[in-house]
Amino acid sequence: MLLIVFGVLGGFISGLLGVGGGIVFVPVLSTVVVQLGIADAEQTQYILANSFAATFFAGAISSYKQYKLNSFYPKQIALTAMLALPSSMVVTYLIDVGTWYSKESFAVLFIALLAFMLVRFLFVKPKASQDMANTKGYQYVTTGFFSGIISALSGLGGGIIMVPILNQYMRLDIKKAAAISIGVIPIMMIPLISYYALATAGEQVMPNQFGYLLPYVFLPMVAGLLFAAPLGVAFAQKWSAKLLKIIFASLIIIVIIKTIASVL
């Protein structure tokens, strides 16, 4: 039941802000893997794998709702995903096979990046939004590259980085930025999920386990987000851009606090 509740919350945030829902999925999965008695050495892989699975469904369902509302942008989504896929896959592989990844070191970098974006959201007067037709293809490709790296390192969908870049630097309306972000996220998740599903876990935690994927864990979250993700998209279309920015800034603050708490 708790997983369903968190699925509802993550799905709504995903649809509303275009961030994938990982900000909700990762904390609850961190608790679940401990309760399942999974060895410390493999907890990160289990958390990331099942967070990515839930995030895929959140993004796919939200994107379908965007399509139904005529706010789906396939060209911009494809350009952004072009380098998001390889960059996220390479970093995921390096985390899995190496010992270089330090949760504490990454947390410092992640917090600094989020704090910088938060300052821009709250204190830098935004320029007038530009029409999507005036944007350049390389801007989407670059955005996807950095978002893929951050997604693999954090277990989040990448939207927490993608939306601010699209909105603050490319000057897209935040609703369009969220729509592009949520379209890219499920594409990014496919190879990551495949990688973890085909990987060999150190121990069998549950029946019907696929690598590090635990259907009995992520499917209840999917059940919750089936209704909540489209609802979030619908609210995003109705609410003002100013309100969405305030909510997104609040989300960044929550992520910063959570990240600090995780390394203390």
MISEGU-605246 format. One record per residue (C-alpha): x, y, z; residue number from 1; chain. Coordinates in nm, 4 decimals, padded with zeros to 6 digits. Layout:
BEGIN
REC        X        Y        Z pos unit
REC        X        Y        Z NUM    A
...
END
This chain:
BEGIN
REC        X        Y        Z pos unit
REC  00.0000  00.0000  00.0000   1    A
REC  00.2832  00.2392  00.0849   2    A
REC  00.4408  00.1798 -00.2561   3    A
REC  00.1088  00.2620 -00.4255   4    A
REC  00.0823  00.5872 -00.2296   5    A
REC  00.4323  00.6889 -00.3310   6    A
REC  00.3459  00.5915 -00.6878   7    A
REC  00.0537  00.8347 -00.6799   8    A
REC  00.2748  01.1131 -00.5456   9    A
REC  00.5592  01.0441 -00.7881  10    A
REC  00.3222  01.0161 -01.0833  11    A
REC  00.1537  01.3474 -01.0063  12    A
REC  00.4868  01.5286 -00.9724  13    A
REC  00.6066  01.3667 -01.2933  14    A
REC  00.3080  01.4831 -01.4927  15    A
REC  00.3000  01.8269 -01.3335  16    A
REC  00.6669  01.9231 -01.3610  17    A
REC  00.8170  01.6851 -01.6169  18    A
REC  01.0762  01.5443 -01.3772  19    A
REC  01.0065  01.1711 -01.3937  20    A
REC  00.9145  01.1131 -01.0287  21    A
REC  01.2528  00.9790 -00.9197  22    A
REC  01.2660  01.2346 -00.6382  23    A
REC  00.9867  01.0328 -00.4736  24    A
REC  01.0818  00.6837 -00.5901  25    A
REC  01.4469  00.6879 -00.4769  26    A
REC  01.3819  00.7622 -00.1046  27    A
REC  01.1107  00.4972 -00.0680  28    A
REC  01.3212  00.2410 -00.2565  29    A
REC  01.6156  00.3184 -00.0295  30    A
REC  01.3996  00.2077  00.2624  31    A
REC  01.2641 -00.0978  00.0812  32    A
REC  01.6046 -00.2418 -00.0124  33    A
REC  01.7149 -00.2193  00.3506  34    A
REC  01.3981 -00.3970  00.4675  35    A
REC  01.4606 -00.6719  00.2111  36    A
REC  01.8035 -00.7326  00.3617  37    A
REC  01.9922 -00.6576  00.0413  38    A
REC  02.3681 -00.6362  00.0895  39    A
REC  02.5147 -00.2863  00.1068  40    A
REC  02.7325 -00.3515 -00.1974  41    A
REC  02.4273 -00.3977 -00.4217  42    A
REC  02.1783 -00.1553 -00.2703  43    A
REC  02.2621  00.1223 -00.5172  44    A
REC  02.2001 -00.1038 -00.8177  45    A
REC  01.8624 -00.2164 -00.6828  46    A
REC  01.7560  00.1390 -00.6004  47    A
REC  01.8552  00.2763 -00.9400  48    A
REC  01.7095 -00.0159 -01.1377  49    A
REC  01.3652 -00.0012 -00.9798  50    A
REC  01.3595  00.3784 -00.9718  51    A
REC  01.4299  00.3790 -01.3456  52    A
REC  01.1497  00.1246 -01.4036  53    A
REC  00.8912  00.3333 -01.2185  54    A
REC  01.0211  00.6502 -01.3847  55    A
REC  00.9816  00.4936 -01.7298  56    A
REC  00.6122  00.4300 -01.6733  57    A
REC  00.5603  00.7735 -01.5171  58    A
REC  00.7183  00.9388 -01.8202  59    A
REC  00.5428  00.7216 -02.0775  60    A
REC  00.1988  00.7725 -01.9245  61    A
REC  00.2551  01.1479 -01.8868  62    A
REC  00.3779  01.1740 -02.2466  63    A
REC  00.0679  00.9981 -02.3748  64    A
REC -00.1452  01.2515 -02.1884  65    A
REC  00.0622  01.5352 -02.3388  66    A
REC -00.0011  01.3856 -02.6832  67    A
REC -00.3755  01.3770 -02.6193  68    A
REC -00.3608  01.7452 -02.5183  69    A
REC -00.1642  01.8413 -02.8343  70    A
REC  00.1419  01.9427 -02.6322  71    A
REC  00.3780  01.6695 -02.7539  72    A
REC  00.6946  01.7801 -02.9400  73    A
REC  00.8558  01.4766 -03.1112  74    A
REC  01.1373  01.6635 -03.2930  75    A
REC  01.2614  01.8407 -02.9807  76    A
REC  01.2260  01.5222 -02.7771  77    A
REC  01.4290  01.3215 -03.0308  78    A
REC  01.7080  01.5817 -03.0413  79    A
REC  01.7300  01.5955 -02.6620  80    A
REC  01.7341  01.2163 -02.6344  81    A
REC  02.0092  01.1824 -02.8970  82    A
REC  02.2981  01.2152 -02.6485  83    A
REC  02.0975  01.1579 -02.3322  84    A
REC  02.0881  00.7857 -02.4132  85    A
REC  02.4606  00.7174 -02.4658  86    A
REC  02.5744  00.9484 -02.1857  87    A
REC  02.3434  00.7845 -01.9307  88    A
REC  02.4405  00.4346 -02.0456  89    A
REC  02.8145  00.4991 -02.0251  90    A
REC  02.7913  00.6482 -01.6755  91    A
REC  02.5620  00.3672 -01.5568  92    A
REC  02.8115  00.1073 -01.6801  93    A
REC  03.1023  00.2870 -01.5118  94    A
REC  02.9133  00.3003 -01.1814  95    A
REC  02.8297 -00.0695 -01.1988  96    A
REC  03.1788 -00.1985 -01.2803  97    A
REC  03.3962  00.0557 -01.1026  98    A
REC  03.4695  00.1793 -00.7532  99    A
REC  03.5184  00.5450 -00.8455 100    A
REC  03.1630  00.6542 -00.7659 101    A
REC  03.1457  00.8339 -00.4329 102    A
REC  02.8007  00.9227 -00.3071 103    A
REC  02.9431  01.1998 -00.0898 104    A
REC  03.1514  01.3618 -00.3650 105    A
REC  02.8662  01.3552 -00.6125 106    A
REC  02.6288  01.4979 -00.3514 107    A
REC  02.8469  01.8092 -00.3155 108    A
REC  02.8503  01.8643 -00.6915 109    A
REC  02.4785  01.7932 -00.7242 110    A
REC  02.3886  02.0341 -00.4420 111    A
REC  02.6014  02.3116 -00.5932 112    A
REC  02.4358  02.2641 -00.9316 113    A
REC  02.0854  02.2635 -00.7855 114    A
REC  02.1591  02.5673 -00.5685 115    A
REC  02.2791  02.7608 -00.8728 116    A
REC  01.9612  02.6738 -01.0622 117    A
REC  01.7479  02.7623 -00.7614 118    A
REC  01.9049  03.1087 -00.7404 119    A
REC  01.8286  03.1644 -01.1079 120    A
REC  01.4707  03.0509 -01.0588 121    A
REC  01.4098  03.2788 -00.7617 122    A
REC  01.6245  03.5869 -00.8142 123    A
REC  01.7150  03.6257 -01.1818 124    A
REC  01.4513  03.8131 -01.3749 125    A
REC  01.3491  03.5853 -01.6608 126    A
REC  01.3716  03.7046 -02.0177 127    A
REC  01.0682  03.6795 -02.2405 128    A
REC  01.0034  03.3247 -02.3560 129    A
REC  01.1052  03.2596 -02.7137 130    A
REC  00.9184  03.0633 -02.9748 131    A
REC  01.0300  02.7025 -03.0118 132    A
REC  01.0941  02.7653 -03.3823 133    A
REC  01.3798  03.0020 -03.2892 134    A
REC  01.5719  02.7447 -03.0857 135    A
REC  01.8720  02.5544 -03.2245 136    A
REC  01.9039  02.1787 -03.2524 137    A
REC  02.2420  02.1657 -03.0769 138    A
REC  02.0853  02.3246 -02.7675 139    A
REC  01.8563  02.0262 -02.7213 140    A
REC  02.1405  01.7813 -02.7887 141    A
REC  02.3639  01.9494 -02.5273 142    A
REC  02.0804  01.9572 -02.2754 143    A
REC  02.0247  01.5852 -02.3244 144    A
REC  02.3942  01.5056 -02.2816 145    A
REC  02.4200  01.6657 -01.9369 146    A
REC  02.0774  01.5402 -01.8299 147    A
REC  02.1764  01.1825 -01.9147 148    A
REC  02.4861  01.2053 -01.6970 149    A
REC  02.2971  01.3530 -01.4014 150    A
REC  02.0208  01.0942 -01.4382 151    A
REC  02.2633  00.8022 -01.4203 152    A
REC  02.4497  00.9495 -01.1229 153    A
REC  02.1448  01.0432 -00.9181 154    A
REC  01.8793  00.7841 -01.0080 155    A
REC  01.6440  01.0682 -01.0972 156    A
REC  01.4884  01.0971 -01.4397 157    A
REC  01.7029  01.3900 -01.5505 158    A
REC  01.4139  01.6353 -01.5555 159    A
REC  01.5429  01.8151 -01.2462 160    A
REC  01.8256  01.9372 -01.4727 161    A
REC  01.6498  01.9319 -01.8096 162    A
REC  01.3561  02.1583 -01.7239 163    A
REC  01.5664  02.4447 -01.5781 164    A
REC  01.8049  02.4369 -01.8753 165    A
REC  01.5208  02.4439 -02.1270 166    A
REC  01.3400  02.7155 -01.9340 167    A
REC  01.6243  02.9350 -01.8060 168    A
REC  01.8842  02.9095 -02.0811 169    A
REC  01.6798  02.8255 -02.3897 170    A
REC  01.3963  03.0501 -02.2676 171    A
REC  01.1200  02.8052 -02.3438 172    A
REC  00.7926  02.8400 -02.1588 173    A
REC  00.8064  02.6122 -01.8549 174    A
REC  00.5045  02.4145 -01.9757 175    A
REC  00.6809  02.3343 -02.3041 176    A
REC  01.0040  02.2595 -02.1160 177    A
REC  00.8198  02.0109 -01.8934 178    A
REC  00.6480  01.8505 -02.1936 179    A
REC  00.9818  01.7964 -02.3714 180    A
REC  01.1475  01.6681 -02.0552 181    A
REC  00.8774  01.4137 -01.9803 182    A
REC  00.8964  01.2925 -02.3406 183    A
REC  01.2717  01.2364 -02.3195 184    A
REC  01.2679  01.0588 -01.9840 185    A
REC  01.1068  00.7262 -02.0879 186    A
REC  01.3407  00.7056 -02.3886 187    A
REC  01.6376  00.7499 -02.1541 188    A
REC  01.5054  00.4820 -01.9224 189    A
REC  01.4771  00.2016 -02.1821 190    A
REC  01.8495  00.1156 -02.2137 191    A
REC  01.9079  00.1711 -01.8419 192    A
REC  01.6275 -00.0672 -01.7485 193    A
REC  01.7517 -00.3201 -02.0053 194    A
REC  02.1023 -00.3020 -01.8634 195    A
REC  01.9919 -00.3681 -01.5054 196    A
REC  01.7431 -00.6377 -01.6117 197    A
REC  02.0150 -00.8328 -01.7947 198    A
REC  02.2775 -00.7843 -01.5223 199    A
REC  02.3534 -01.0687 -01.2827 200    A
REC  02.2586 -00.9826 -00.9264 201    A
REC  02.4681 -01.1221 -00.6442 202    A
REC  02.1689 -01.2876 -00.4795 203    A
REC  01.8078 -01.3792 -00.5553 204    A
REC  01.5992 -01.1413 -00.3466 205    A
REC  01.2517 -01.2222 -00.4787 206    A
REC  01.0837 -01.4729 -00.7110 207    A
REC  01.0405 -01.3558 -01.0717 208    A
REC  01.3344 -01.1211 -01.0321 209    A
REC  01.4970 -00.9882 -01.3524 210    A
REC  01.8545 -00.8935 -01.2739 211    A
REC  01.8160 -00.6036 -01.0325 212    A
REC  01.4531 -00.5410 -01.1288 213    A
REC  01.1968 -00.6420 -00.8671 214    A
REC  00.8458 -00.6409 -01.0221 215    A
REC  00.6834 -00.6869 -00.6815 216    A
REC  00.8441 -00.3573 -00.5796 217    A
REC  00.8072 -00.1251 -00.8784 218    A
REC  00.4708 -00.2482 -01.0156 219    A
REC  00.2723 -00.1258 -00.7106 220    A
REC  00.4221  00.2190 -00.7713 221    A
REC  00.3185  00.1938 -01.1369 222    A
REC -00.0365  00.1124 -01.0231 223    A
REC -00.0414  00.4361 -00.8267 224    A
REC  00.0927  00.6556 -01.1032 225    A
REC -00.1452  00.5236 -01.3729 226    A
REC -00.4068  00.7711 -01.2544 227    A
REC -00.1868  01.0354 -01.0968 228    A
REC  00.0508  01.1079 -01.3878 229    A
REC -00.2226  01.2133 -01.6362 230    A
REC -00.3810  01.4190 -01.3589 231    A
REC -00.0521  01.6026 -01.3064 232    A
REC -00.0309  01.6815 -01.6789 233    A
REC -00.3868  01.8150 -01.6770 234    A
REC -00.3129  02.0437 -01.3814 235    A
REC  00.0076  02.1666 -01.5477 236    A
REC -00.1902  02.2803 -01.8514 237    A
REC -00.4372  02.4720 -01.6345 238    A
REC -00.2049  02.6331 -01.3801 239    A
REC -00.0032  02.9464 -01.4532 240    A
REC  00.3645  02.9357 -01.5498 241    A
REC  00.4453  03.1419 -01.2379 242    A
REC  00.2832  02.8866 -01.0074 243    A
REC  00.4630  02.5994 -01.1809 244    A
REC  00.7966  02.7792 -01.1342 245    A
REC  00.7264  02.8239 -00.7632 246    A
REC  00.6416  02.4555 -00.7287 247    A
REC  00.9520  02.3553 -00.9251 248    A
REC  01.1710  02.5792 -00.7069 249    A
REC  01.0182  02.4130 -00.3996 250    A
REC  01.1020  02.0745 -00.5481 251    A
REC  01.4643  02.1798 -00.5980 252    A
REC  01.4820  02.2858 -00.2314 253    A
REC  01.3444  01.9463 -00.1250 254    A
REC  01.6006  01.7664 -00.3414 255    A
REC  01.8832  01.9745 -00.1906 256    A
REC  01.7679  01.8988  00.1653 257    A
REC  01.7282  01.5277  00.0863 258    A
REC  02.0716  01.5109 -00.0730 259    A
REC  02.2357  01.6822  00.2248 260    A
REC  02.0570  01.4497  00.4682 261    A
REC  02.1664  01.1425  00.2723 262    A
REC  02.5360  01.2142  00.3249 263    A
REC  02.5283  01.3322  00.6869 264    A
END
